[in-house]
């Protein structure tokens, strides 16, 4: 499972948004889609004039040298960040951050003197309303709280250069999949969002789609986390049990980090139904595969053969066995004004390569509080 750390940018915006009886800017259908593990796509979320103004600001600041290249995107089979002789920063992903963690200071996105600061402030006001809608609609009140420190919400402009892509991944992982640093942060990513800023984008000629891997069968339960435990996989639906069931990792059994077990919700959603006995996270969560969990960790064979990771650890075995047959591809074109929102834990996705154009977006993550660090010790083999 990929446990990739992305550059963090922080949104420092006002929380003084009234919680009205109805959602202010999101349709109810979007809430249900996100809650069950899909991607909500809202076209024309922003007007063409708003999109044009933000794109002009992002472009100006990029060519003024205010963006930071993060070297997380690839732009070809031969050129990469590891090959410094061939790496071309203009063809990779670059961000205009609101916060720079390494320097512990605000980033250029929040500047009141750079570029069109008024347009960016209006964007953050809109995103504040979006965050409040999501907090209410998904019953995640923690994402509407800004008292966790300087790294609890993220917002940035992003630019993908011509040919840039981003391999399949998920945006957040269970603490135990992050090794020794897993419990060190006060918050974790809860929801991912993007507003595309591209003009006259033709997905057939320009590429750059956001490719998501939704479930063929809608989840019968809310996805992402349960009691603070993050989702790690699925039990596929069957003829005998037509429910698609998210699988969660309890990574702190007995309040000990590294002592784990997998569970699902009971049909009445009132209790945990454990699928495995206790096991140690290291090495099982780092060296294992669907096949291993299906046949060795889950005791019930009928349930075991239904299990699939959200993202298997990359290995020759997982490449040979292939991807989960319970998934289906859904592509979203990066058309200007389109908003997309999805659960940061539950939805694998990738960015398909652009062809010859720059790909612009405003993007970020809403955070919620992470579980407290276990006090009963840690297990490391």
Order of alpha helices (4+ residues) and beta strands (2+ residues): alpha-beta-alpha-beta-beta-beta-beta-alpha-beta-beta-beta-alpha-beta-beta-beta-beta-beta-beta-beta-alpha-alpha-beta-alpha-beta-beta-beta-beta
